[in-house]
Amino acid sequence: MMVTRLRSMVPAALLGLAVLLGGAPGALAEPVATEPFVAAAPFVAAGPALTQDTTPEPGPTLDPSESEQANAEKTRNKLIVGGIAAVLLVIVIWGRSVRKKSSKKD
């Protein structure tokens, strides 16, 4: 009897752990605006000979304060989702114990 109870609790505990540690990546994240892909030619024709284009393409500039704020928001969201998962796990375990007691009564 204890083995069946353990077998039923293991998937619930694993699901709660998965949600707490990361959950589905990108499930709650806002979509990121990306630029469309433009294929750049690796060589530029300059007259009869081919020369390699060595000019670097401009990249995005990252503001450290914005990334810290984004990390803080992500951490907060993970804590909220983990708390919800823990509450749901407690409800499931409590419901199973109530059902088990009522079935023994009959």
Secondary structure, DSSP 4 states (H G I P E B T S, - for coil): -HHHHHHHHHHHHHHHHHHHHT-STTSSPPPPP-PPP-PPPSEEEETTEEEE--PPPP-PPPPHHHHHHHHHHHHHHHHHHHHHHHHHHHHHHHHHHHHHHHHHH-
